[in-house]
Amino acid sequence: MDADATDPLPAEAGLARRIASAAPGVDRAAEAELCRRLAPRIRRYGLRHLRDAEAAADLVQIVLMKLLEKLRAGGLRDPDQVVSFVFGTCRLVVLDLRRGDIRRERLLEAYGEDLAIADIAPPPRLDQARVERCLQALPERERAVLVLTFHEDRDAGEVAGQLGLTAGNVRVIRHRALARLRDCVLGGEAA
C-alpha cells in the first residue's frame, strides 16, 4: 500500500482519504494499514514524552481510536493532514495523562495514609486434577453448559440454541452446576 509515484502526499494521507470516504467500518484494510504505519511513530512519541513503555502503549491505543473515530465520522477537516492530527492528538493526550498523574499524586499525598494496605498474598493454587475430576463427575448436561459457557465463551442464548433449552434454563443449570463444582472442589468429594 505505498503511495503512487504521482501522488505527492504520503501514503498515510491516501489511506486517511479512503477511510473518510468509505462508510464507517467498511475499509478495514485501509484502517489496519494506517494503524500499522502510525503506531510505531506514536509509540516513539509516547516513550520520549512519557518515559514508560506501558503508558506509551496506552497512548498508541487512545490516539489510534480517536483517529479512526474521527475519520469514520468524516470529522477530520483535511485527511491529507492526518499525521499532523495524530501528533497534535498525541500532545493533548500526553498532557491529559500527565494531569491525571499529578492529580493521583496529590490525592495520594492527601489521603494515602488513610488507605488500607492491600493484601498481596498470592491467590490459592487450584488443584487442576481435582477440578477435572469434579467436572467429569457432573451430569452431562451441566458439564456441557459449563464447557460451552466458560471454555467456548458463549452466552446463555447461544448455549440454549445449541442444547435445545431456553436461555433461562441454561442460567439455572449453570448456577446449579457451578455450586456443585465448587462444593466438589472445596470439599473433595465427587459431584
C-alpha positions as CSV (number, residue, x, y, z in Angstrom):
1,M,0.0,0.0,0.0
2,D,2.7,2.5,-0.9
3,A,1.8,5.9,-2.3
4,D,1.8,6.2,-6.1
5,A,4.8,7.9,-7.7
6,T,2.4,10.6,-9.0
7,D,0.9,11.2,-5.5
8,P,2.9,14.0,-3.8
9,L,1.2,13.2,-0.4
10,P,2.4,10.5,2.0
11,A,0.7,7.1,1.9
12,E,-0.9,7.9,5.3
13,A,-2.9,10.8,3.7
14,G,-4.2,8.5,0.9
15,L,-5.3,5.9,3.5
16,A,-7.0,8.6,5.6
17,R,-8.9,9.8,2.5
18,R,-10.0,6.2,1.8
19,I,-11.3,5.7,5.3
20,A,-13.0,9.1,5.4
21,S,-14.8,8.5,2.1
22,A,-15.9,4.9,3.0
23,A,-18.9,4.0,5.1
24,P,-17.9,3.5,8.8
25,G,-16.0,0.2,9.2
26,V,-16.1,-0.6,5.5
27,D,-12.5,-0.2,4.6
28,R,-10.9,-2.3,7.3
29,A,-7.8,-2.9,5.2
30,A,-7.1,0.8,5.0
31,E,-7.7,1.2,8.7
32,A,-5.4,-1.6,9.6
33,E,-2.7,-0.3,7.2
34,L,-2.9,3.2,8.6
35,C,-2.7,2.0,12.2
36,R,0.3,-0.2,11.2
37,R,2.1,2.8,9.8
38,L,1.3,5.2,12.6
39,A,1.6,3.0,15.7
40,P,5.4,2.9,15.8
41,R,5.6,6.7,15.5
42,I,3.0,7.3,18.2
43,R,4.8,4.7,20.4
44,R,8.2,6.6,20.0
45,Y,6.4,9.8,20.8
46,G,5.0,8.2,23.9
47,L,8.3,6.8,25.0
48,R,10.0,10.1,24.5
49,H,7.4,12.2,26.4
50,L,6.0,9.7,29.0
51,R,9.2,7.6,29.6
52,D,7.1,4.5,30.3
53,A,6.5,1.6,27.9
54,E,3.0,0.8,29.2
55,A,2.0,4.5,29.1
56,A,3.3,4.6,25.5
57,A,1.3,1.6,24.6
58,D,-1.8,3.2,26.1
59,L,-1.1,6.3,24.1
60,V,-1.0,4.3,20.9
61,Q,-4.4,2.8,21.6
62,I,-6.0,6.1,22.6
63,V,-4.7,8.1,19.7
64,L,-5.5,5.5,17.1
65,M,-9.0,5.1,18.4
66,K,-9.5,8.9,18.3
67,L,-8.2,9.0,14.8
68,L,-10.4,6.2,13.5
69,E,-13.5,7.6,15.2
70,K,-12.7,11.0,13.6
71,L,-12.1,9.5,10.1
72,R,-15.1,7.2,10.2
73,A,-17.4,10.1,11.2
74,G,-15.9,12.4,8.5
75,G,-14.8,14.8,11.2
76,L,-11.2,15.3,10.1
77,R,-11.3,18.6,8.0
78,D,-8.3,17.7,5.9
79,P,-7.5,14.0,5.7
80,D,-4.2,15.0,4.0
81,Q,-3.0,16.4,7.3
82,V,-3.6,13.1,9.2
83,V,-0.1,12.9,10.5
84,S,-0.4,16.5,12.0
85,F,-3.7,15.5,13.5
86,V,-2.1,12.4,15.1
87,F,0.8,14.2,16.7
88,G,-1.5,17.0,17.9
89,T,-3.7,14.4,19.5
90,C,-0.6,12.8,21.0
91,R,0.4,16.1,22.6
92,L,-3.1,16.6,24.1
93,V,-3.4,13.0,25.3
94,V,0.1,13.2,26.9
95,L,-1.0,16.4,28.7
96,D,-4.2,14.7,29.9
97,L,-2.2,11.7,31.2
98,R,0.3,13.9,33.0
99,R,-2.6,15.9,34.6
100,G,-4.1,12.6,35.8
101,D,-0.7,11.6,37.3
102,I,-0.4,14.9,39.1
103,R,-4.0,14.6,40.4
104,R,-3.3,11.0,41.5
105,E,-0.1,12.1,43.3
106,R,-1.9,14.9,45.1
107,L,-4.7,12.5,46.2
108,L,-2.2,10.0,47.5
109,E,-0.3,12.7,49.4
110,A,-3.5,13.9,51.0
111,Y,-5.3,10.6,51.7
112,G,-2.6,8.0,51.2
113,E,-2.2,7.3,54.9
114,D,-5.9,6.5,55.2
115,L,-5.9,3.8,52.6
116,A,-6.0,0.3,53.7
117,I,-2.9,-1.8,52.8
118,A,-3.8,-4.2,50.1
119,D,-3.5,-7.9,50.7
120,I,-0.7,-9.0,48.4
121,A,-0.8,-12.7,49.3
122,P,-0.8,-14.9,46.2
123,P,-4.2,-16.4,45.3
124,P,-4.7,-20.0,46.4
125,R,-3.5,-22.5,43.8
126,L,-6.2,-24.5,42.1
127,D,-5.8,-28.3,42.0
128,Q,-6.4,-28.8,38.3
129,A,-6.7,-32.6,38.6
130,R,-9.4,-32.2,41.2
131,V,-11.3,-29.7,39.1
132,E,-11.2,-32.0,36.1
133,R,-12.4,-35.0,38.2
134,C,-15.2,-32.9,39.6
135,L,-16.2,-31.6,36.2
136,Q,-16.3,-35.1,34.8
137,A,-18.5,-36.2,37.7
138,L,-21.2,-33.6,36.8
139,P,-24.2,-34.8,34.8
140,E,-23.6,-34.4,31.1
141,R,-26.0,-31.5,30.6
142,E,-24.5,-29.5,33.4
143,R,-20.9,-30.2,32.2
144,A,-21.9,-29.2,28.6
145,V,-23.4,-25.9,29.9
146,L,-20.2,-25.1,31.8
147,V,-17.9,-26.0,29.0
148,L,-19.9,-24.0,26.4
149,T,-20.2,-21.1,28.7
150,F,-16.6,-20.8,30.1
151,H,-14.4,-22.7,27.7
152,E,-16.1,-21.7,24.4
153,D,-17.2,-18.3,25.8
154,R,-20.8,-18.5,24.7
155,D,-23.7,-16.6,26.2
156,A,-26.8,-18.2,27.6
157,G,-28.7,-17.7,24.3
158,E,-26.1,-19.4,22.2
159,V,-25.8,-22.3,24.7
160,A,-29.6,-22.6,24.8
161,G,-29.8,-22.8,21.0
162,Q,-27.1,-25.5,20.8
163,L,-28.5,-27.6,23.6
164,G,-32.2,-27.1,22.8
165,L,-33.0,-25.3,26.0
166,T,-34.3,-21.9,27.0
167,A,-31.8,-19.2,28.0
168,G,-33.4,-19.1,31.4
169,N,-33.0,-22.8,31.8
170,V,-29.3,-22.5,30.8
171,R,-28.7,-19.9,33.5
172,V,-30.4,-22.1,36.2
173,I,-28.4,-25.2,35.1
174,R,-25.2,-23.1,35.1
175,H,-25.8,-21.7,38.5
176,R,-26.5,-25.2,40.0
177,A,-23.6,-26.8,38.2
178,L,-21.2,-24.1,39.5
179,A,-22.4,-24.7,43.0
180,R,-21.9,-28.5,42.6
181,L,-18.5,-27.9,41.1
182,R,-17.4,-25.5,43.9
183,D,-18.7,-27.9,46.6
184,C,-16.8,-30.8,45.0
185,V,-13.6,-28.9,44.5
186,L,-13.6,-27.4,48.0
187,G,-15.0,-30.4,49.7
188,G,-13.1,-33.0,47.8
189,E,-16.0,-35.3,47.2
190,A,-17.4,-36.1,43.7
191,A,-20.4,-34.1,42.5
